[in-house]
Amino acid sequence: MIRFFIIPLTLSCLLFAGEVMAVDFFQEEQTARADSLRKVLEQEAVPDSLRMDALIHLGRELRTFNPTTALEHTQEALVIAETLNYPAITGRVLTDIGHLYWRLGEFNTAYDYLLEARSIFRRENIPEGYARTLNHFGVLLSGRGYYDKGLEHYYQALNIYEDLNLLSRQAIVMNNIGMTYQLQDDLDLAEEYHMRSLAISKEANNERGMAYSLNNLASLSFVRGNHEEAQAYFEAALEIRQRYPDFRALAETRREIGIFYSETADHKKALEELYLARGLYDRISDDHNLARVDNILGDVYTARGQLLQAEHYFNQSLAAAERIGLPSTISKNYLGLSKLMAMRDDYTNAYNYQEKYLAIQDSIYDAKSKRRALELKMLYDRKRKESEIALLRKTKQINELNLEKQRLFQNLLLLIILIILILLVLIYYRYVEVRRTNRMLEAQKEEITRKNQQLHDLNNKLLRQKKELDELNKNLKKSERHLISVNKTKDRFFSIISHDLRNPFASIVSFSRILKRDINTLTKEELQELTVELDKSVLKINSLLENLLQWSQTQTGKIKYKPELFVVKDLIRDNVNLLSIRAREKSIDITDKVVDHLVVWGDVNMTNTIIRNLLSNALKYSYPGGRVTLNSRKLNAMVEISIADDGTGIPEEDQEKLFRVDSLYTTLGTNDEKGSGLGLLLCKEFVKKQGGDIAFESTKGKGSVFSFTIPLKPPKQ
């Protein structure tokens, strides 16, 4: 029979050699790390903490391909961690031991270790460790068919990892949730969680996590019949796993790909992948999966009609499964051999194998039922024990608190009694002292009281004087600063006014000299022209002096604010009539839209001055043929009067100079009319005195709108 297996075994060796060459570098690194950890353990006088760390890491290096040796090292690390009283490390080591027992197939022992680890993490408030034990519980319970309990633990772990923002851990749990849903044939939910796990692994740049997700998605696509998609996922998972030293994970992908090709009838590729998987399992001495792969090889050779090869692998798988006790694999081999014998028309052996298959299936079912009953009882007992322990712990805490409370109360009572005794002694001693000195102090008390009263009165007097002096000094300093500022402002103001007065006076002097010198030779037209110009200068001086006089009176308080109710339309009509000649000279249309019979509360003279100055400025800066519009509107308890023109407007950079005594901003009108800027300053003073506000809006070349507000009614007393 050996000659029939030379070709397939040679093919297996060649393919496996290529696979091993691709990962040998990583295996050497892993071996080097393990050797360096062993050297640490071989040294003499190694500190316990260093020895413990070396044992933990060595166990983790070995657990993939040698879980039994890894368990020995990890259990030794547990003894040291408990001796050193490191709760957090003890919890992690207990979790590692539970994981290793799970790999070795010992459910009950794994559960006990994980239970102890979870208790430590809960007591020490270590959420990451607590979540890790929950995930291991999920794997343990889901693997035994307790899907609801497994999912419950997974979701608890996932919530904690999300709160801690641990992406790689989230991906692991989501992968496990997806596999659990896949085992329950809920393929949509399974795909959702595998895809979420894949996305998180990509975000965290965790290629191993990506490989797990891709491998699971491939199996899912295969179940759904999407063979091309499944093949693409398998190839992507394989490409990643070939770069890492985890032979078990790589063998799993190879095995799954082999099953995929077997189901799609590509038996040649199926054999290639299964031989590669077999070589990897053999390298890490995984007899369980070796038996599974040999059984699958038997199925593939049966499908190819190569019955001798199929029988060889069925028998090889059966022997291994019987040696290590794998009833499920034994059952599959009996079924495979039964089909093979039927194909050879050996119905007697086919019937015998079928009988063995049915018998072991019954025993498997009975064993599963008994094991499941025992496990359910174990879970129930442990749950009840946990509840009892928690209750006892709570009771103990309550008793301890009550005892502590009683001790505190007793101590407090003793302390109070002691303080009372001390106080009584002190009171008695003080009473004796007081009686002895009372007579002597009585006389002194009256004298001290009298002198204290005198000192108190004197002190109050001095304090009042000091306060008055401080206030006076503060007012003097404030007045000094104000006077300095006012003087500077007024110096600037009078400098500007003197300059504005100089020009019209110079014109008058010039015109008077011309009249004096040439009066007999001037024609009537020339005399009229000189008279007009002289009149303009006189009017300008008169307007400037009148504004100056009014402003100075406001500054000295000589102008009294005398408010009364009056119709504002009357003042506007008077000023429009007064300035109508100037308007006609420039062909400017004045439109009065102020509401008739609108009664306001204010000083008539002040309001008249405000309207006259604002209307005069609007005419001055309007272009010939332009328009000036007066309007009014109510604003709550105020009336707003606005005067708008479509004249030159004010440049934006000059707008902040308006209404300031230190600048008195002015420019020439559209017919070279001159002004002093004092009118706007006077308008602001009068508007404020009447309790209103003055404002403007202006755009260069488009005109300006000046507005002021005045109360509708007298203020409430």
C-alpha positions as CSV (number, residue, x, y, z in Angstrom):
1,M,0.0,0.0,0.0
2,I,3.0,2.4,0.6
3,R,3.6,2.9,-3.1
4,F,0.2,4.6,-3.5
5,F,1.2,7.4,-1.1
6,I,4.7,8.3,-2.4
7,I,3.3,11.0,-4.7
8,P,0.9,12.7,-2.3
9,L,3.4,12.6,0.6
10,T,6.1,14.1,-1.6
11,L,3.7,16.8,-2.7
12,S,2.9,17.4,1.0
13,C,6.5,17.7,1.9
14,L,7.3,20.1,-1.0
15,L,4.3,22.4,-0.3
16,F,4.9,22.4,3.5
17,A,8.6,23.2,2.9
18,G,7.6,26.3,1.0
19,E,5.2,27.3,3.7
20,V,7.7,26.8,6.5
21,M,10.3,28.8,4.6
22,A,7.9,31.8,4.5
23,V,7.4,31.8,8.3
24,D,10.8,30.3,9.6
25,F,12.1,33.8,10.2
26,F,9.3,34.6,12.6
27,Q,9.6,31.2,14.2
28,E,13.3,31.8,14.8
29,E,12.4,35.2,16.4
30,Q,9.8,33.5,18.6
31,T,12.3,30.8,19.6
32,A,15.0,33.4,20.3
33,R,12.6,35.2,22.6
34,A,11.7,32.0,24.4
35,D,15.4,31.1,24.8
36,S,16.2,34.5,26.2
37,L,13.4,34.1,28.8
38,R,14.7,30.6,29.7
39,K,18.2,32.1,30.3
40,V,16.7,34.6,32.7
41,L,15.1,31.7,34.6
42,E,18.3,29.7,34.7
43,Q,20.2,32.5,36.4
44,E,20.9,32.4,40.1
45,A,19.6,35.0,42.6
46,V,17.0,36.3,40.1
47,P,14.5,38.7,41.9
48,D,11.0,37.2,42.3
49,S,9.4,40.0,40.3
50,L,11.8,39.5,37.3
51,R,11.3,35.7,37.5
52,M,7.5,36.1,37.5
53,D,7.6,38.4,34.4
54,A,9.8,36.0,32.6
55,L,7.5,33.0,33.4
56,I,4.4,35.0,32.3
57,H,5.9,36.0,28.9
58,L,7.4,32.5,28.3
59,G,3.9,31.0,28.9
60,R,2.5,33.4,26.3
61,E,5.2,32.7,23.8
62,L,4.6,28.9,24.1
63,R,0.8,28.8,24.4
64,T,0.1,28.7,20.6
65,F,2.1,25.5,19.8
66,N,2.9,24.0,23.3
67,P,0.0,24.8,25.7
68,T,1.0,22.1,28.2
69,T,4.5,23.6,28.8
70,A,3.0,27.1,28.8
71,L,0.6,26.1,31.5
72,E,3.4,24.8,33.8
73,H,5.3,28.2,33.5
74,T,2.2,30.2,34.0
75,Q,1.1,28.3,37.1
76,E,4.6,28.9,38.6
77,A,4.2,32.6,37.9
78,L,0.9,32.5,39.7
79,V,2.5,31.2,42.9
80,I,5.0,34.1,42.8
81,A,2.3,36.7,42.1
82,E,0.3,35.5,45.1
83,T,3.4,35.5,47.3
84,L,4.3,39.1,46.3
85,N,0.6,40.1,46.8
86,Y,0.2,41.7,43.3
87,P,-3.6,41.5,42.8
88,A,-3.6,43.0,39.3
89,I,-0.8,40.6,38.0
90,T,-2.5,37.7,39.9
91,G,-5.7,38.4,38.0
92,R,-3.9,38.5,34.6
93,V,-2.1,35.2,35.3
94,L,-5.3,33.5,36.4
95,T,-6.9,34.7,33.1
96,D,-3.9,33.2,31.1
97,I,-4.3,29.9,33.0
98,G,-8.0,29.8,32.2
99,H,-7.2,30.4,28.5
100,L,-4.7,27.6,28.5
101,Y,-7.1,25.1,30.1
102,W,-9.7,26.2,27.4
103,R,-7.1,25.3,24.7
104,L,-6.6,22.0,26.4
105,G,-10.4,21.4,26.4
106,E,-10.9,21.4,30.2
107,F,-14.1,23.5,30.5
108,N,-14.7,23.2,34.2
109,T,-11.1,24.1,35.2
110,A,-10.9,27.0,32.8
111,Y,-14.2,28.3,34.2
112,D,-13.0,28.2,37.8
113,Y,-9.8,30.1,37.0
114,L,-11.6,32.8,35.0
115,L,-14.1,33.1,37.9
116,E,-11.3,33.8,40.4
117,A,-9.7,36.3,38.0
118,R,-12.9,38.1,37.5
119,S,-13.5,38.4,41.3
120,I,-10.0,39.9,41.7
121,F,-10.5,42.5,38.9
122,R,-13.9,43.5,40.3
123,R,-12.5,43.9,43.8
124,E,-9.5,45.9,42.7
125,N,-11.5,48.0,40.2
126,I,-9.5,47.0,37.1
127,P,-12.0,47.4,34.2
128,E,-9.6,46.3,31.4
129,G,-8.8,43.0,33.2
130,Y,-12.5,42.5,34.1
131,A,-13.5,42.9,30.5
132,R,-10.8,40.4,29.4
133,T,-12.2,37.7,31.7
134,L,-15.7,38.5,30.4
135,N,-14.5,37.9,26.8
136,H,-12.9,34.6,27.9
137,F,-16.1,33.6,29.5
138,G,-17.9,34.3,26.3
139,V,-15.5,32.1,24.3
140,L,-15.9,29.3,26.9
141,L,-19.7,29.4,27.0
142,S,-20.3,29.9,23.3
143,G,-17.9,27.0,22.5
144,R,-20.1,24.8,24.6
145,G,-23.3,25.9,23.0
146,Y,-24.5,28.3,25.7
147,Y,-24.9,31.1,23.1
148,D,-27.1,33.4,25.0
149,K,-24.8,33.4,28.1
150,G,-21.8,33.8,25.8
151,L,-23.3,36.8,24.0
152,E,-24.2,38.4,27.4
153,H,-20.6,38.2,28.5
154,Y,-19.3,39.5,25.1
155,Y,-21.6,42.5,25.1
156,Q,-20.5,43.4,28.7
157,A,-16.9,43.2,27.7
158,L,-17.5,45.3,24.5
159,N,-19.1,48.1,26.5
160,I,-16.1,48.3,28.8
161,Y,-13.6,48.3,26.0
162,E,-15.6,51.1,24.2
163,D,-15.5,53.2,27.4
164,L,-11.8,52.6,27.6
165,N,-11.3,53.3,23.8
166,L,-9.3,50.0,23.3
167,L,-9.8,49.4,19.6
168,S,-7.9,46.2,19.2
169,R,-9.8,44.6,22.1
170,Q,-13.1,45.8,20.6
171,A,-12.2,44.1,17.3
172,I,-11.5,40.8,19.1
173,V,-14.8,40.8,21.0
174,M,-16.8,41.8,17.8
175,N,-15.1,38.9,16.0
176,N,-16.3,36.5,18.8
177,I,-19.8,37.9,18.7
178,G,-19.9,37.4,14.9
179,M,-18.8,33.8,15.2
180,T,-21.4,33.1,17.9
181,Y,-24.2,34.5,15.6
182,Q,-22.8,32.4,12.8
183,L,-23.1,29.3,14.9
184,Q,-26.7,30.2,15.4
185,D,-27.2,30.6,11.6
186,D,-28.0,34.4,12.1
187,L,-25.8,35.2,9.1
188,D,-26.8,38.9,8.8
189,L,-25.8,39.8,12.3
190,A,-22.7,37.6,12.0
191,E,-21.6,39.6,8.9
192,E,-22.3,42.9,10.6
193,Y,-20.0,42.2,13.5
194,H,-17.3,40.7,11.4
195,M,-17.3,43.8,9.2
196,R,-17.2,46.1,12.2
197,S,-14.3,44.1,13.6
198,L,-12.5,44.3,10.3
199,A,-13.0,48.1,10.2
200,I,-11.7,48.6,13.7
201,S,-8.7,46.4,13.1
202,K,-7.9,48.4,10.0
203,E,-8.2,51.7,12.0
204,A,-5.9,50.3,14.7
205,N,-3.5,48.9,12.0
206,N,-3.9,45.4,13.7
207,E,-3.2,42.9,10.8
208,R,-3.7,39.8,13.0
209,G,-7.2,41.1,13.9
210,M,-7.8,41.8,10.2
211,A,-6.8,38.2,9.4
212,Y,-9.3,36.7,11.9
213,S,-12.1,38.9,10.5
214,L,-11.3,38.0,6.9
215,N,-11.1,34.3,7.7
216,N,-14.6,34.5,9.4
217,L,-16.0,36.5,6.5
218,A,-14.7,33.9,4.0
219,S,-16.5,31.1,5.9
220,L,-19.6,33.2,6.0
221,S,-19.6,33.9,2.3
222,F,-19.0,30.2,1.6
223,V,-22.0,29.2,3.7
224,R,-24.1,31.8,1.7
225,G,-22.8,30.3,-1.6
226,N,-20.8,33.4,-2.6
227,H,-17.8,31.4,-3.6
228,E,-15.8,34.1,-5.4
229,E,-16.2,36.5,-2.4
230,A,-15.2,33.6,0.0
231,Q,-12.1,32.9,-2.1
232,A,-11.1,36.6,-2.1
233,Y,-11.5,36.8,1.7
234,F,-9.5,33.5,2.2
235,E,-6.6,34.8,0.1
236,A,-6.5,38.1,1.9
237,A,-6.5,36.3,5.3
238,L,-3.8,33.9,4.1
239,E,-1.6,36.7,2.8
240,I,-1.6,38.4,6.3
241,R,-1.1,35.2,8.3
242,Q,1.9,34.1,6.2
243,R,3.7,37.1,7.7
244,Y,3.3,36.1,11.3
245,P,4.6,33.1,13.4
246,D,1.2,31.8,14.5
247,F,1.3,28.3,12.9
248,R,-2.0,27.4,14.4
249,A,-3.8,30.4,12.8
250,L,-2.1,29.8,9.5
251,A,-3.0,26.1,9.6
252,E,-6.6,27.0,10.4
253,T,-6.8,29.2,7.2
254,R,-5.2,26.5,5.1
255,R,-7.6,23.9,6.4
256,E,-10.6,26.2,5.8
257,I,-9.4,26.9,2.2
258,G,-8.9,23.2,1.7
259,I,-12.5,22.5,2.8
260,F,-13.6,25.4,0.5
261,Y,-11.9,23.8,-2.6
262,S,-13.2,20.4,-1.6
263,E,-16.8,21.7,-1.5
264,T,-16.3,23.4,-4.9
265,A,-15.0,20.1,-6.4
266,D,-11.5,21.5,-7.0
267,H,-9.9,18.5,-5.3
268,K,-6.3,19.2,-6.5
269,K,-6.2,22.6,-4.8
270,A,-8.0,21.1,-1.8
271,L,-5.3,18.5,-1.4
272,E,-2.5,21.1,-1.7
273,E,-4.1,23.3,1.1
274,L,-4.9,20.3,3.3
275,Y,-1.3,19.0,3.1
276,L,0.0,22.4,4.0
277,A,-2.4,22.6,7.0
278,R,-1.4,19.1,8.0
279,G,2.3,20.0,7.9
280,L,1.8,23.0,10.1
281,Y,-0.3,21.1,12.7
282,D,2.3,18.4,12.7
283,R,5.0,21.1,13.4
284,I,3.2,22.3,16.5
285,S,2.2,18.7,17.6
286,D,-1.6,19.5,17.4
287,D,-2.8,15.8,17.3
288,H,-6.5,17.0,17.5
289,N,-6.4,19.0,14.3
290,L,-4.1,16.4,12.6
291,A,-6.8,13.9,13.1
292,R,-9.4,16.3,11.7
293,V,-7.3,17.1,8.6
294,D,-6.7,13.4,7.9
295,N,-10.4,12.8,8.0
296,I,-11.0,15.6,5.5
297,L,-8.2,14.2,3.3
298,G,-10.1,10.9,3.4
299,D,-13.2,12.6,2.2
300,V,-11.4,14.4,-0.6
301,Y,-9.7,11.2,-1.9
302,T,-13.1,9.4,-1.7
303,A,-14.6,12.1,-3.9
304,R,-11.7,11.7,-6.4
305,G,-12.3,7.9,-6.4
306,Q,-8.8,7.2,-5.0
307,L,-10.1,4.7,-2.4
308,L,-6.8,3.3,-1.2
309,Q,-5.5,6.8,-0.3
310,A,-8.9,7.6,1.3
311,E,-8.8,4.4,3.4
312,H,-5.3,5.2,4.5
313,Y,-6.2,8.6,5.8
314,F,-9.5,7.5,7.4
315,N,-7.6,4.8,9.3
316,Q,-4.8,7.1,10.3
317,S,-7.3,9.7,11.5
318,L,-9.3,7.0,13.3
319,A,-6.2,5.7,15.1
320,A,-5.2,9.2,16.3
321,A,-8.8,10.0,17.4
322,E,-9.1,6.8,19.4
323,R,-5.7,7.4,21.0
324,I,-6.5,10.9,22.2
325,G,-10.2,10.4,22.7
326,L,-12.1,12.4,20.0
327,P,-15.5,10.8,19.6
328,S,-16.7,13.3,17.0
329,T,-13.7,12.6,14.7
330,I,-14.0,8.8,15.3
331,S,-17.7,9.1,14.3
332,K,-16.8,10.9,11.1
333,N,-14.1,8.3,10.2
334,Y,-16.6,5.5,10.7
335,L,-19.1,7.2,8.4
336,G,-16.4,7.8,5.8
337,L,-15.2,4.2,5.9
338,S,-18.8,3.0,5.6
339,K,-19.3,5.1,2.4
340,L,-15.9,3.9,1.0
341,M,-16.8,0.2,1.6
342,A,-20.1,0.7,-0.1
343,M,-18.3,2.2,-3.1
344,R,-16.2,-1.1,-3.2
345,D,-19.4,-3.1,-2.9
346,D,-18.1,-4.5,0.4
347,Y,-21.5,-4.1,2.0
348,T,-20.6,-6.3,5.0
349,N,-17.9,-3.9,6.2
350,A,-20.0,-1.0,5.1
351,Y,-22.8,-2.2,7.4
352,N,-20.3,-2.8,10.3
353,Y,-18.9,0.7,10.0
354,Q,-22.4,2.1,9.8
355,E,-23.3,0.3,13.0
356,K,-20.2,1.6,14.7
357,Y,-21.0,5.1,13.5
358,L,-24.6,4.9,14.9
359,A,-23.4,3.5,18.2
360,I,-20.8,6.2,18.7
361,Q,-23.2,8.9,17.7
362,D,-25.6,7.6,20.4
363,S,-22.7,7.6,22.9
364,I,-21.7,11.1,21.9
365,Y,-25.3,12.3,22.3
366,D,-25.5,10.7,25.7
367,A,-22.1,12.1,26.7
368,K,-23.1,15.5,25.5
369,S,-26.3,15.3,27.4
370,K,-24.6,14.2,30.6
371,R,-21.8,16.8,30.2
372,R,-24.3,19.6,29.4
373,A,-26.4,18.6,32.5
374,L,-23.2,18.6,34.6
375,E,-22.1,21.9,33.2
376,L,-25.5,23.5,33.7
377,K,-25.4,22.2,37.3
378,M,-21.9,23.6,37.7
379,L,-22.9,27.0,36.3
380,Y,-25.9,27.0,38.5
381,D,-23.9,26.0,41.6
382,R,-21.2,28.5,40.9
383,K,-23.8,31.3,40.3
384,R,-25.5,30.4,43.6
385,K,-22.1,30.2,45.3
386,E,-21.1,33.6,43.8
387,S,-24.4,35.1,45.1
388,E,-23.9,33.5,48.6
389,I,-20.3,34.8,48.7
390,A,-21.5,38.3,47.6
391,L,-24.2,38.1,50.3
392,L,-21.7,37.0,52.9
393,R,-19.3,39.7,51.9
394,K,-22.0,42.3,52.2
395,T,-23.1,40.9,55.6
396,K,-19.5,40.9,56.7
397,Q,-19.0,44.5,55.5
398,I,-22.3,45.6,57.3
399,N,-21.1,43.8,60.5
400,E,-17.7,45.4,60.3
401,L,-19.3,48.8,59.8
402,N,-21.6,48.3,62.8
403,L,-18.7,47.3,65.0
404,E,-16.7,50.2,63.8
405,K,-19.7,52.4,64.4
406,Q,-20.0,51.0,68.0
407,R,-16.3,51.5,68.6
408,L,-16.5,55.1,67.4
409,F,-19.5,55.8,69.5
410,Q,-17.8,54.4,72.6
411,N,-14.7,56.4,72.0
412,L,-16.7,59.5,71.3
413,L,-18.7,58.9,74.6
414,L,-15.5,58.5,76.6
415,L,-14.0,61.6,75.0
416,I,-17.1,63.6,75.8
417,I,-17.1,62.5,79.4
418,L,-13.4,63.3,79.7
419,I,-13.9,66.8,78.2
420,I,-16.9,67.4,80.6
421,L,-14.7,66.5,83.6
422,I,-11.9,68.7,82.4
423,L,-14.3,71.6,81.8
424,L,-15.8,71.1,85.3
425,V,-12.4,71.3,86.9
426,L,-11.5,74.4,84.8
427,I,-14.8,76.0,85.6
428,Y,-14.4,75.5,89.3
429,Y,-10.8,76.8,89.3
430,R,-11.9,79.8,87.2
431,Y,-14.8,80.4,89.6
432,V,-12.5,80.6,92.5
433,E,-10.1,82.9,90.6
434,V,-12.9,85.1,89.5
435,R,-14.2,85.6,93.0
436,R,-10.8,86.4,94.3
437,T,-10.0,89.0,91.6
438,N,-13.5,90.3,91.1
439,R,-13.4,93.0,93.7
440,M,-10.0,94.3,92.5
441,L,-11.2,94.4,88.9
442,E,-14.5,96.0,89.6
443,A,-12.9,99.4,90.3
444,Q,-10.5,99.1,87.4
445,K,-13.4,98.2,85.1
446,E,-15.2,101.5,85.6
447,E,-12.0,103.5,84.9
448,I,-11.1,101.4,81.9
449,T,-14.7,101.7,80.6
450,R,-14.6,105.5,80.9
451,K,-11.2,105.8,79.2
452,N,-12.2,103.3,76.5
453,Q,-15.2,105.5,75.7
454,Q,-13.0,108.5,75.5
455,L,-10.6,106.7,73.2
456,H,-13.5,105.4,71.1
457,D,-14.9,108.8,70.6
458,L,-11.5,110.3,69.8
459,N,-10.8,107.4,67.4
460,N,-14.2,107.9,65.6
461,K,-13.5,111.6,65.3
462,L,-10.0,111.0,63.8
463,L,-11.5,108.4,61.4
464,R,-14.1,110.8,60.2
465,Q,-11.5,113.5,59.7
466,K,-9.3,111.1,57.8
467,K,-12.1,109.9,55.6
468,E,-13.1,113.5,54.8
469,L,-9.4,114.3,54.0
470,D,-9.1,111.2,51.8
471,E,-12.3,112.1,50.0
472,L,-11.3,115.7,49.6
473,N,-7.8,114.7,48.3
474,K,-9.4,112.3,45.9
475,N,-11.8,114.9,44.5
476,L,-8.9,117.4,44.2
477,K,-6.9,114.9,42.2
478,K,-9.9,114.1,40.1
479,S,-10.6,117.8,39.5
480,E,-6.9,118.4,38.7
481,R,-6.9,115.7,36.0
482,H,-10.2,116.9,34.6
483,L,-9.1,120.6,34.5
484,I,-5.8,119.6,32.7
485,S,-7.8,117.6,30.2
486,V,-10.4,120.3,29.7
487,N,-7.7,123.0,29.3
488,K,-5.9,121.0,26.7
489,T,-9.2,120.4,24.9
490,K,-10.3,124.0,25.1
491,D,-6.9,125.2,23.9
492,R,-7.3,123.1,20.8
493,F,-10.9,124.2,20.5
494,F,-10.1,127.9,20.7
495,S,-7.2,127.5,18.3
496,I,-9.6,126.0,15.7
497,I,-12.3,128.7,16.4
498,S,-9.7,131.5,16.1
499,H,-8.6,130.1,12.7
500,D,-12.2,129.9,11.5
501,L,-12.9,133.5,12.6
502,R,-9.7,134.8,11.0
503,N,-10.9,134.0,7.4
504,P,-14.2,135.8,7.4
505,F,-12.8,138.8,9.3
506,A,-10.0,139.0,6.7
507,S,-12.6,139.0,4.0
508,I,-14.5,141.8,5.7
509,V,-11.3,143.9,6.1
510,S,-10.4,143.3,2.5
511,F,-13.9,144.3,1.2
512,S,-13.9,147.4,3.4
513,R,-10.6,148.5,2.1
514,I,-11.8,148.1,-1.5
515,L,-14.9,150.1,-0.7
516,K,-12.9,152.8,1.0
517,R,-10.4,153.0,-1.8
518,D,-12.6,152.5,-5.0
519,I,-16.1,153.5,-3.9
520,N,-16.2,156.3,-6.4
521,T,-15.0,154.2,-9.3
522,L,-16.9,151.0,-8.7
523,T,-19.9,150.3,-10.8
524,K,-23.3,149.5,-9.3
525,E,-23.0,145.8,-10.3
526,E,-19.5,145.6,-8.6
527,L,-20.9,147.3,-5.5
528,Q,-23.7,144.8,-5.3
529,E,-21.3,141.8,-5.7
530,L,-19.1,143.2,-3.0
531,T,-22.1,143.8,-0.8
532,V,-23.2,140.2,-1.3
533,E,-19.8,138.8,-0.4
534,L,-19.5,141.1,2.6
535,D,-23.0,139.9,3.7
536,K,-21.9,136.3,3.5
537,S,-18.8,136.9,5.6
538,V,-20.9,138.8,8.2
539,L,-23.5,136.1,8.3
540,K,-20.8,133.4,8.7
541,I,-19.2,135.4,11.6
542,N,-22.6,135.9,13.1
543,S,-23.5,132.2,12.9
544,L,-20.1,131.2,14.3
545,L,-20.3,133.6,17.1
546,E,-23.9,132.7,17.9
547,N,-22.9,128.9,18.1
548,L,-19.8,129.8,20.1
549,L,-21.8,131.8,22.5
550,Q,-24.4,129.1,23.0
551,W,-21.7,126.4,23.4
552,S,-19.8,128.5,26.0
553,Q,-23.0,129.1,27.9
554,T,-23.7,125.3,28.0
555,Q,-20.2,124.8,29.3
556,T,-20.6,127.4,32.0
557,G,-24.1,126.3,32.9
558,K,-25.7,129.6,31.9
559,I,-28.1,128.0,29.5
560,K,-30.9,126.5,31.6
561,Y,-32.8,123.5,30.3
562,K,-36.5,124.5,30.3
563,P,-38.5,121.6,28.9
564,E,-42.1,121.9,27.9
565,L,-44.6,120.2,25.5
566,F,-44.6,121.7,22.0
567,V,-45.3,120.8,18.4
568,V,-42.1,119.9,16.7
569,K,-43.5,120.5,13.2
570,D,-43.7,124.2,13.9
571,L,-40.0,124.5,14.6
572,I,-39.2,122.5,11.5
573,R,-41.5,124.7,9.3
574,D,-39.8,127.8,10.7
575,N,-36.3,126.6,9.9
576,V,-37.3,125.4,6.4
577,N,-38.7,128.9,5.7
578,L,-35.5,130.5,7.2
579,L,-33.2,128.5,5.0
580,S,-35.4,128.4,1.9
581,I,-33.3,131.2,0.2
582,R,-30.1,129.1,0.5
583,A,-32.0,126.1,-0.8
584,R,-33.3,128.1,-3.8
585,E,-29.7,129.3,-4.6
586,K,-28.6,125.7,-5.0
587,S,-32.0,124.5,-6.5
588,I,-32.4,122.0,-3.6
589,D,-35.8,120.5,-2.9
590,I,-36.6,120.3,0.8
591,T,-39.3,117.6,1.6
592,D,-40.9,117.8,5.0
593,K,-42.4,114.4,6.0
594,V,-42.6,115.1,9.7
595,V,-45.9,114.1,11.2
596,D,-48.3,117.0,11.8
597,H,-49.3,117.9,15.4
598,L,-46.5,115.6,16.8
599,V,-46.1,116.9,20.4
600,V,-42.7,116.3,22.2
601,W,-41.2,117.1,25.5
602,G,-38.0,119.3,25.4
603,D,-36.5,122.8,25.3
604,V,-37.8,124.8,22.4
605,N,-34.7,126.9,21.9
606,M,-32.3,123.9,22.1
607,T,-34.4,121.8,19.7
608,N,-34.6,124.8,17.3
609,T,-30.8,125.1,17.3
610,I,-30.4,121.3,16.7
611,I,-32.8,121.4,13.7
612,R,-31.3,124.6,12.2
613,N,-27.7,123.3,12.4
614,L,-28.5,119.8,10.9
615,L,-30.7,121.3,8.1
616,S,-28.0,123.9,7.4
617,N,-25.3,121.2,7.1
618,A,-27.6,119.1,4.8
619,L,-28.0,122.1,2.4
620,K,-24.3,122.9,2.6
621,Y,-23.2,119.4,1.5
622,S,-26.0,118.8,-1.0
623,Y,-25.2,119.1,-4.7
624,P,-27.2,121.7,-6.7
625,G,-30.5,120.2,-7.8
626,G,-30.4,117.7,-4.9
627,R,-32.9,116.7,-2.3
628,V,-33.1,117.1,1.5
629,T,-35.8,115.0,3.4
630,L,-37.0,115.5,6.9
631,N,-38.8,112.6,8.6
632,S,-40.0,111.4,11.9
633,R,-40.9,108.1,13.6
634,K,-41.8,106.9,17.1
635,L,-39.4,104.7,19.0
636,N,-41.1,103.5,22.2
637,A,-41.2,106.6,24.5
638,M,-39.1,108.7,22.1
639,V,-39.4,110.4,18.7
640,E,-36.6,110.2,16.1
641,I,-36.2,113.2,13.8
642,S,-34.0,112.5,10.8
643,I,-32.6,114.8,8.1
644,A,-31.3,113.0,5.0
645,D,-29.4,114.4,2.0
646,D,-28.0,112.9,-1.2
647,G,-24.8,115.1,-1.1
648,T,-21.1,114.5,-0.7
649,G,-21.2,112.1,2.3
650,I,-18.5,111.7,4.8
651,P,-15.4,109.5,4.2
652,E,-15.3,106.5,6.5
653,E,-11.9,107.5,7.9
654,D,-13.2,110.9,9.0
655,Q,-16.5,109.8,10.6
656,E,-14.9,109.2,14.0
657,K,-13.9,112.9,14.1
658,L,-17.5,114.2,14.3
659,F,-18.9,115.4,17.7
660,R,-15.4,115.9,19.2
661,V,-14.3,119.2,20.7
662,D,-10.6,118.4,20.1
663,S,-11.0,118.1,16.3
664,L,-14.1,120.2,15.2
665,Y,-14.1,118.4,11.8
666,T,-15.4,120.4,8.8
667,T,-15.0,120.5,5.0
668,L,-16.1,122.9,2.3
669,G,-19.6,122.6,1.0
670,T,-20.6,121.8,-2.6
671,N,-20.4,125.6,-3.4
672,D,-17.3,126.1,-1.3
673,E,-19.3,127.0,1.8
674,K,-17.2,127.0,4.9
675,G,-18.1,125.8,8.4
676,S,-16.5,125.4,11.8
677,G,-17.8,122.0,13.1
678,L,-19.1,123.8,16.2
679,G,-22.7,123.3,15.2
680,L,-22.6,119.5,15.4
681,L,-20.8,119.8,18.8
682,L,-23.6,122.1,20.0
683,C,-26.3,119.7,18.6
684,K,-24.7,116.8,20.6
685,E,-24.7,118.9,23.8
686,F,-28.4,119.9,23.4
687,V,-29.6,116.4,22.5
688,K,-27.9,114.9,25.5
689,K,-29.4,117.6,27.8
690,Q,-32.8,116.6,26.6
691,G,-32.3,112.9,27.3
692,G,-31.9,111.8,23.7
693,D,-29.2,110.4,21.4
694,I,-27.7,111.7,18.1
695,A,-26.4,109.5,15.4
696,F,-25.6,109.4,11.7
697,E,-25.1,107.1,8.7
698,S,-23.0,108.3,5.7
699,T,-21.5,106.9,2.6
700,K,-19.0,108.9,0.6
701,G,-20.6,110.2,-2.7
702,K,-24.1,109.0,-1.7
703,G,-25.1,111.4,1.1
704,S,-25.8,111.3,4.8
705,V,-28.6,110.8,7.3
706,F,-28.4,112.7,10.7
707,S,-31.0,111.8,13.3
708,F,-31.7,112.7,16.9
709,T,-34.3,111.5,19.5
710,I,-36.4,113.6,21.9
711,P,-38.9,112.4,24.6
712,L,-42.6,112.2,23.8
713,K,-43.6,112.9,27.5
714,P,-42.2,114.3,30.7
715,P,-40.4,111.7,32.8
716,K,-42.3,110.1,35.7
717,Q,-41.7,111.8,39.0
